[in-house]
């Protein structure tokens, strides 16, 4: 089953262009979007969430044209976390996570018992319940990211889009967040699509990979099937040796190429 599909999608913004993007993202899987800086990864994610609209082509969410969903209806199916580091207003972790219930409330409505139960569940799943009364800005970077993911979970969508969820975190917190996302995907069958820079993490935790370069899809498939020296040369302009320990790739760079 396909969670998100794009057919011949294109998008232009100044000198940047996404060209003829046709892809299918499998349902109930973890998918990584990878590629060099400026290749269009974050833009692709924003198009999938309808934060941006394509100039041509179609996007389908669970088999239905994305543009036909009312905004509130789409917000009950797809949640997205950008990589924004902008400061949030002073609020507790519980208040932040409660924002995830916004699509289900009318303006000025109070949280219902069901809303509170879902907020508790989202914090339990992400391990942030113990911080619920702490101010969000007092948390470490890793705990802040978990709280933001709890907010997305509280939205109770079947698809979560994450733009670089491990950026700004040290390696221990990166792995902690990735382990948590893998558990969420495995236990709740939530489709997770994320932009990642670390190919080894993408291969270790994701079922599917989409490689983007210069606004074009270079290749798609299972990480073990596509990560090889030719892939690294074509997409990243590096020569490297690649070996696998079970499903985990060991990438040893040899040199950077000036041009391909």
BALOBA-1460 file (C-alpha; in Angstrom, 3 decimals):
// residues 260
<rec num="1" residu="x" x="0.000" y="0.000" z="0.000"/>
<rec num="2" residu="x" x="1.220" y="3.512" z="-0.832"/>
<rec num="3" residu="x" x="1.038" y="6.301" z="1.761"/>
<rec num="4" residu="x" x="2.154" y="9.152" z="-0.518"/>
<rec num="5" residu="x" x="2.543" y="9.212" z="-4.277"/>
<rec num="6" residu="x" x="3.695" y="11.979" z="-6.596"/>
<rec num="7" residu="x" x="3.183" y="11.966" z="-10.360"/>
<rec num="8" residu="x" x="5.414" y="14.172" z="-12.552"/>
<rec num="9" residu="x" x="5.533" y="16.846" z="-9.876"/>
<rec num="10" residu="x" x="7.522" y="20.034" z="-10.469"/>
<rec num="11" residu="x" x="8.203" y="23.092" z="-8.340"/>
<rec num="12" residu="x" x="10.074" y="26.325" z="-9.095"/>
<rec num="13" residu="x" x="11.314" y="28.904" z="-6.591"/>
<rec num="14" residu="x" x="13.751" y="31.411" z="-8.052"/>
<rec num="15" residu="x" x="16.704" y="29.498" z="-9.461"/>
<rec num="16" residu="x" x="15.738" y="26.314" z="-7.624"/>
<rec num="17" residu="x" x="13.674" y="23.658" z="-9.386"/>
<rec num="18" residu="x" x="12.310" y="20.231" z="-8.618"/>
<rec num="19" residu="x" x="12.000" y="18.299" z="-11.873"/>
<rec num="20" residu="x" x="9.480" y="15.621" z="-12.803"/>
<rec num="21" residu="x" x="9.236" y="14.018" z="-9.359"/>
<rec num="22" residu="x" x="7.416" y="10.681" z="-9.513"/>
<rec num="23" residu="x" x="7.706" y="8.415" z="-6.481"/>
<rec num="24" residu="x" x="5.737" y="6.147" z="-4.162"/>
<rec num="25" residu="x" x="6.298" y="6.050" z="-0.414"/>
<rec num="26" residu="x" x="5.305" y="2.745" z="1.193"/>
<rec num="27" residu="x" x="2.746" y="2.751" z="3.969"/>
<rec num="28" residu="x" x="3.651" y="1.758" z="7.521"/>
<rec num="29" residu="x" x="7.387" y="1.972" z="6.763"/>
<rec num="30" residu="x" x="10.232" y="4.312" z="7.636"/>
<rec num="31" residu="x" x="11.518" y="6.182" z="4.578"/>
<rec num="32" residu="x" x="14.657" y="8.343" z="4.406"/>
<rec num="33" residu="x" x="15.112" y="11.170" z="1.908"/>
<rec num="34" residu="x" x="18.849" y="11.702" z="1.380"/>
<rec num="35" residu="x" x="21.087" y="13.789" z="-0.843"/>
<rec num="36" residu="x" x="23.534" y="16.723" z="-0.871"/>
<rec num="37" residu="x" x="22.717" y="20.095" z="0.673"/>
<rec num="38" residu="x" x="20.437" y="22.176" z="-1.529"/>
<rec num="39" residu="x" x="19.186" y="19.185" z="-3.501"/>
<rec num="40" residu="x" x="15.504" y="19.705" z="-2.648"/>
<rec num="41" residu="x" x="14.943" y="17.289" z="0.233"/>
<rec num="42" residu="x" x="13.185" y="19.711" z="2.574"/>
<rec num="43" residu="x" x="11.210" y="21.225" z="-0.304"/>
<rec num="44" residu="x" x="9.986" y="17.765" z="-1.258"/>
<rec num="45" residu="x" x="8.809" y="17.173" z="2.307"/>
<rec num="46" residu="x" x="6.972" y="20.522" z="2.368"/>
<rec num="47" residu="x" x="5.218" y="19.657" z="-0.893"/>
<rec num="48" residu="x" x="4.071" y="16.335" z="0.560"/>
<rec num="49" residu="x" x="2.616" y="18.152" z="3.565"/>
<rec num="50" residu="x" x="1.030" y="20.863" z="1.372"/>
<rec num="51" residu="x" x="3.033" y="23.609" z="3.058"/>
<rec num="52" residu="x" x="4.074" y="24.283" z="-0.545"/>
<rec num="53" residu="x" x="1.997" y="23.608" z="-3.645"/>
<rec num="54" residu="x" x="3.496" y="22.113" z="-6.817"/>
<rec num="55" residu="x" x="3.571" y="24.070" z="-10.054"/>
<rec num="56" residu="x" x="2.577" y="20.954" z="-11.947"/>
<rec num="57" residu="x" x="1.867" y="17.295" z="-11.361"/>
<rec num="58" residu="x" x="-0.144" y="15.618" z="-8.631"/>
<rec num="59" residu="x" x="0.365" y="14.480" z="-5.046"/>
<rec num="60" residu="x" x="-1.780" y="11.701" z="-3.607"/>
<rec num="61" residu="x" x="-2.179" y="11.048" z="0.114"/>
<rec num="62" residu="x" x="-3.557" y="7.582" z="0.837"/>
<rec num="63" residu="x" x="-4.859" y="7.367" z="-2.722"/>
<rec num="64" residu="x" x="-6.634" y="10.749" z="-2.765"/>
<rec num="65" residu="x" x="-5.390" y="13.963" z="-4.379"/>
<rec num="66" residu="x" x="-3.783" y="16.015" z="-1.615"/>
<rec num="67" residu="x" x="-5.266" y="19.279" z="-2.909"/>
<rec num="68" residu="x" x="-8.806" y="17.941" z="-2.420"/>
<rec num="69" residu="x" x="-8.379" y="17.540" z="1.346"/>
<rec num="70" residu="x" x="-9.656" y="20.407" z="3.493"/>
<rec num="71" residu="x" x="-6.800" y="21.683" z="5.674"/>
<rec num="72" residu="x" x="-8.275" y="20.273" z="8.893"/>
<rec num="73" residu="x" x="-8.893" y="16.871" z="7.302"/>
<rec num="74" residu="x" x="-5.314" y="16.700" z="6.025"/>
<rec num="75" residu="x" x="-3.996" y="17.677" z="9.472"/>
<rec num="76" residu="x" x="-5.672" y="14.549" z="10.852"/>
<rec num="77" residu="x" x="-3.753" y="12.385" z="8.368"/>
<rec num="78" residu="x" x="-0.336" y="14.063" z="7.992"/>
<rec num="79" residu="x" x="1.727" y="15.816" z="10.655"/>
<rec num="80" residu="x" x="5.021" y="17.529" z="9.941"/>
<rec num="81" residu="x" x="7.918" y="18.808" z="12.011"/>
<rec num="82" residu="x" x="10.278" y="21.234" z="10.319"/>
<rec num="83" residu="x" x="13.884" y="21.601" z="11.477"/>
<rec num="84" residu="x" x="13.139" y="25.069" z="12.784"/>
<rec num="85" residu="x" x="15.228" y="26.188" z="15.757"/>
<rec num="86" residu="x" x="13.142" y="29.303" z="16.343"/>
<rec num="87" residu="x" x="12.363" y="29.962" z="19.980"/>
<rec num="88" residu="x" x="8.923" y="28.935" z="21.135"/>
<rec num="89" residu="x" x="6.874" y="31.014" z="23.576"/>
<rec num="90" residu="x" x="7.410" y="30.057" z="27.209"/>
<rec num="91" residu="x" x="5.364" y="26.918" z="27.749"/>
<rec num="92" residu="x" x="5.533" y="23.618" z="29.529"/>
<rec num="93" residu="x" x="6.161" y="20.366" z="27.716"/>
<rec num="94" residu="x" x="2.547" y="19.366" z="28.281"/>
<rec num="95" residu="x" x="1.312" y="22.624" z="26.768"/>
<rec num="96" residu="x" x="3.516" y="22.069" z="23.718"/>
<rec num="97" residu="x" x="2.347" y="18.495" z="23.205"/>
<rec num="98" residu="x" x="-1.272" y="19.621" z="23.614"/>
<rec num="99" residu="x" x="-0.915" y="21.742" z="20.476"/>
<rec num="100" residu="x" x="-1.048" y="18.468" z="18.584"/>
<rec num="101" residu="x" x="-4.732" y="18.247" z="19.403"/>
<rec num="102" residu="x" x="-5.510" y="21.515" z="17.552"/>
<rec num="103" residu="x" x="-7.060" y="19.877" z="14.427"/>
<rec num="104" residu="x" x="-9.678" y="18.238" z="16.655"/>
<rec num="105" residu="x" x="-10.773" y="21.364" z="18.534"/>
<rec num="106" residu="x" x="-12.803" y="24.406" z="17.712"/>
<rec num="107" residu="x" x="-11.377" y="27.814" z="18.569"/>
<rec num="108" residu="x" x="-11.262" y="28.363" z="22.338"/>
<rec num="109" residu="x" x="-12.528" y="24.833" z="23.045"/>
<rec num="110" residu="x" x="-11.071" y="23.233" z="26.133"/>
<rec num="111" residu="x" x="-9.212" y="19.951" z="26.056"/>
<rec num="112" residu="x" x="-11.544" y="16.998" z="26.473"/>
<rec num="113" residu="x" x="-10.789" y="13.924" z="28.574"/>
<rec num="114" residu="x" x="-9.964" y="12.114" z="25.330"/>
<rec num="115" residu="x" x="-7.565" y="14.888" z="24.314"/>
<rec num="116" residu="x" x="-5.809" y="14.642" z="27.679"/>
<rec num="117" residu="x" x="-5.568" y="10.856" z="27.356"/>
<rec num="118" residu="x" x="-3.938" y="11.154" z="23.919"/>
<rec num="119" residu="x" x="-1.477" y="13.781" z="25.183"/>
<rec num="120" residu="x" x="-0.534" y="11.453" z="28.046"/>
<rec num="121" residu="x" x="-0.060" y="8.604" z="25.563"/>
<rec num="122" residu="x" x="2.168" y="10.698" z="23.271"/>
<rec num="123" residu="x" x="4.380" y="11.719" z="26.190"/>
<rec num="124" residu="x" x="4.587" y="8.154" z="27.507"/>
<rec num="125" residu="x" x="5.597" y="6.832" z="24.077"/>
<rec num="126" residu="x" x="8.358" y="9.427" z="23.709"/>
<rec num="127" residu="x" x="9.562" y="9.256" z="27.313"/>
<rec num="128" residu="x" x="8.723" y="12.905" z="27.966"/>
<rec num="129" residu="x" x="5.972" y="12.394" z="30.555"/>
<rec num="130" residu="x" x="8.430" y="12.976" z="33.390"/>
<rec num="131" residu="x" x="9.136" y="16.439" z="31.972"/>
<rec num="132" residu="x" x="5.505" y="17.467" z="31.405"/>
<rec num="133" residu="x" x="5.580" y="20.397" z="33.839"/>
<rec num="134" residu="x" x="9.059" y="21.607" z="32.878"/>
<rec num="135" residu="x" x="9.436" y="24.613" z="30.628"/>
<rec num="136" residu="x" x="10.279" y="23.446" z="27.124"/>
<rec num="137" residu="x" x="13.310" y="25.737" z="26.786"/>
<rec num="138" residu="x" x="14.974" y="24.155" z="29.836"/>
<rec num="139" residu="x" x="15.222" y="20.737" z="28.162"/>
<rec num="140" residu="x" x="18.310" y="19.419" z="26.414"/>
<rec num="141" residu="x" x="18.312" y="19.346" z="22.611"/>
<rec num="142" residu="x" x="17.468" y="15.650" z="22.540"/>
<rec num="143" residu="x" x="14.595" y="16.009" z="25.002"/>
<rec num="144" residu="x" x="13.259" y="19.017" z="23.092"/>
<rec num="145" residu="x" x="13.189" y="16.956" z="19.912"/>
<rec num="146" residu="x" x="11.352" y="14.151" z="21.702"/>
<rec num="147" residu="x" x="8.782" y="16.662" z="22.997"/>
<rec num="148" residu="x" x="8.252" y="17.994" z="19.463"/>
<rec num="149" residu="x" x="7.784" y="14.445" z="18.184"/>
<rec num="150" residu="x" x="5.292" y="13.879" z="21.023"/>
<rec num="151" residu="x" x="3.344" y="16.881" z="19.715"/>
<rec num="152" residu="x" x="3.247" y="15.282" z="16.254"/>
<rec num="153" residu="x" x="2.111" y="11.976" z="17.783"/>
<rec num="154" residu="x" x="-0.664" y="13.744" z="19.700"/>
<rec num="155" residu="x" x="-2.019" y="14.829" z="16.328"/>
<rec num="156" residu="x" x="-2.894" y="11.122" z="15.829"/>
<rec num="157" residu="x" x="-1.992" y="10.990" z="12.160"/>
<rec num="158" residu="x" x="-1.085" y="7.901" z="10.159"/>
<rec num="159" residu="x" x="1.820" y="9.752" z="8.464"/>
<rec num="160" residu="x" x="4.566" y="11.796" z="10.157"/>
<rec num="161" residu="x" x="7.041" y="13.892" z="8.144"/>
<rec num="162" residu="x" x="10.280" y="14.924" z="9.863"/>
<rec num="163" residu="x" x="12.847" y="17.351" z="8.469"/>
<rec num="164" residu="x" x="16.276" y="16.363" z="9.789"/>
<rec num="165" residu="x" x="15.083" y="15.102" z="13.205"/>
<rec num="166" residu="x" x="18.655" y="14.394" z="14.403"/>
<rec num="167" residu="x" x="20.281" y="17.663" z="13.315"/>
<rec num="168" residu="x" x="21.916" y="19.641" z="16.175"/>
<rec num="169" residu="x" x="22.102" y="16.481" z="18.350"/>
<rec num="170" residu="x" x="25.197" y="14.588" z="19.477"/>
<rec num="171" residu="x" x="25.594" y="10.981" z="18.354"/>
<rec num="172" residu="x" x="24.093" y="9.472" z="21.535"/>
<rec num="173" residu="x" x="20.948" y="11.610" z="21.261"/>
<rec num="174" residu="x" x="20.741" y="10.970" z="17.516"/>
<rec num="175" residu="x" x="20.625" y="7.229" z="18.097"/>
<rec num="176" residu="x" x="18.178" y="7.658" z="20.979"/>
<rec num="177" residu="x" x="15.764" y="9.574" z="18.733"/>
<rec num="178" residu="x" x="16.153" y="7.083" z="15.884"/>
<rec num="179" residu="x" x="15.517" y="4.130" z="18.198"/>
<rec num="180" residu="x" x="12.387" y="5.874" z="19.466"/>
<rec num="181" residu="x" x="11.109" y="6.518" z="15.935"/>
<rec num="182" residu="x" x="11.760" y="2.905" z="14.968"/>
<rec num="183" residu="x" x="9.757" y="1.730" z="17.991"/>
<rec num="184" residu="x" x="6.881" y="4.077" z="17.120"/>
<rec num="185" residu="x" x="6.832" y="2.778" z="13.551"/>
<rec num="186" residu="x" x="7.013" y="-0.850" z="14.618"/>
<rec num="187" residu="x" x="4.425" y="-0.715" z="17.412"/>
<rec num="188" residu="x" x="1.891" y="1.735" z="15.964"/>
<rec num="189" residu="x" x="2.412" y="1.183" z="12.210"/>
<rec num="190" residu="x" x="2.790" y="4.909" z="11.605"/>
<rec num="191" residu="x" x="4.376" y="5.849" z="8.280"/>
<rec num="192" residu="x" x="7.474" y="7.966" z="8.987"/>
<rec num="193" residu="x" x="9.215" y="9.943" z="6.244"/>
<rec num="194" residu="x" x="12.319" y="11.880" z="7.214"/>
<rec num="195" residu="x" x="15.127" y="13.890" z="5.701"/>
<rec num="196" residu="x" x="18.438" y="12.474" z="6.926"/>
<rec num="197" residu="x" x="22.074" y="13.282" z="6.201"/>
<rec num="198" residu="x" x="23.602" y="10.229" z="7.865"/>
<rec num="199" residu="x" x="23.469" y="7.382" z="5.346"/>
<rec num="200" residu="x" x="24.432" y="4.818" z="7.953"/>
<rec num="201" residu="x" x="21.514" y="5.825" z="10.169"/>
<rec num="202" residu="x" x="19.204" y="5.844" z="7.162"/>
<rec num="203" residu="x" x="20.243" y="2.314" z="6.255"/>
<rec num="204" residu="x" x="20.113" y="1.047" z="9.840"/>
<rec num="205" residu="x" x="16.647" y="2.341" z="10.681"/>
<rec num="206" residu="x" x="14.753" y="2.868" z="7.416"/>
<rec num="207" residu="x" x="13.055" y="0.370" z="5.123"/>
<rec num="208" residu="x" x="13.182" y="2.592" z="2.041"/>
<rec num="209" residu="x" x="15.378" y="5.373" z="0.695"/>
<rec num="210" residu="x" x="14.887" y="8.189" z="-1.807"/>
<rec num="211" residu="x" x="18.027" y="9.929" z="-3.095"/>
<rec num="212" residu="x" x="17.676" y="13.472" z="-4.451"/>
<rec num="213" residu="x" x="20.245" y="15.627" z="-6.246"/>
<rec num="214" residu="x" x="19.830" y="18.949" z="-8.054"/>
<rec num="215" residu="x" x="16.057" y="18.748" z="-7.770"/>
<rec num="216" residu="x" x="15.822" y="15.289" z="-9.344"/>
<rec num="217" residu="x" x="15.193" y="11.804" z="-8.008"/>
<rec num="218" residu="x" x="18.409" y="9.873" z="-8.547"/>
<rec num="219" residu="x" x="17.295" y="6.498" z="-7.234"/>
<rec num="220" residu="x" x="14.880" y="4.816" z="-4.824"/>
<rec num="221" residu="x" x="14.835" y="1.449" z="-3.107"/>
<rec num="222" residu="x" x="15.953" y="-0.489" z="-0.054"/>
<rec num="223" residu="x" x="19.113" y="1.051" z="1.428"/>
<rec num="224" residu="x" x="21.126" y="-2.154" z="1.132"/>
<rec num="225" residu="x" x="20.231" y="-2.375" z="-2.549"/>
<rec num="226" residu="x" x="21.258" y="1.145" z="-3.498"/>
<rec num="227" residu="x" x="24.141" y="2.169" z="-1.210"/>
<rec num="228" residu="x" x="27.301" y="1.247" z="-3.096"/>
<rec num="229" residu="x" x="30.376" y="3.033" z="-4.482"/>
<rec num="230" residu="x" x="28.594" y="3.987" z="-7.706"/>
<rec num="231" residu="x" x="25.710" y="5.549" z="-5.712"/>
<rec num="232" residu="x" x="28.111" y="7.596" z="-3.572"/>
<rec num="233" residu="x" x="29.979" y="8.776" z="-6.637"/>
<rec num="234" residu="x" x="26.845" y="9.781" z="-8.532"/>
<rec num="235" residu="x" x="24.931" y="11.416" z="-5.685"/>
<rec num="236" residu="x" x="27.650" y="12.772" z="-3.388"/>
<rec num="237" residu="x" x="30.659" y="13.050" z="-5.686"/>
<rec num="238" residu="x" x="32.885" y="10.976" z="-3.442"/>
<rec num="239" residu="x" x="34.820" y="7.803" z="-3.940"/>
<rec num="240" residu="x" x="34.288" y="5.390" z="-1.060"/>
<rec num="241" residu="x" x="34.476" y="1.764" z="-0.097"/>
<rec num="242" residu="x" x="31.212" y="0.190" z="1.111"/>
<rec num="243" residu="x" x="30.801" y="-3.019" z="3.064"/>
<rec num="244" residu="x" x="27.806" y="-4.299" z="4.998"/>
<rec num="245" residu="x" x="27.662" y="-5.845" z="8.445"/>
<rec num="246" residu="x" x="24.228" y="-7.462" z="8.305"/>
<rec num="247" residu="x" x="22.019" y="-4.528" z="7.166"/>
<rec num="248" residu="x" x="24.392" y="-1.821" z="8.379"/>
<rec num="249" residu="x" x="26.678" y="-0.157" z="5.803"/>
<rec num="250" residu="x" x="30.274" y="0.710" z="6.581"/>
<rec num="251" residu="x" x="31.215" y="3.676" z="4.357"/>
<rec num="252" residu="x" x="34.911" y="4.556" z="4.146"/>
<rec num="253" residu="x" x="35.535" y="7.713" z="2.048"/>
<rec num="254" residu="x" x="38.591" y="7.656" z="-0.182"/>
<rec num="255" residu="x" x="38.435" y="11.092" z="-1.761"/>
<rec num="256" residu="x" x="36.085" y="13.859" z="-2.913"/>
<rec num="257" residu="x" x="35.743" y="14.342" z="-6.645"/>
<rec num="258" residu="x" x="35.697" y="17.806" z="-8.160"/>
<rec num="259" residu="x" x="33.292" y="16.731" z="-10.859"/>
<rec num="260" residu="x" x="31.541" y="13.622" z="-12.092"/>
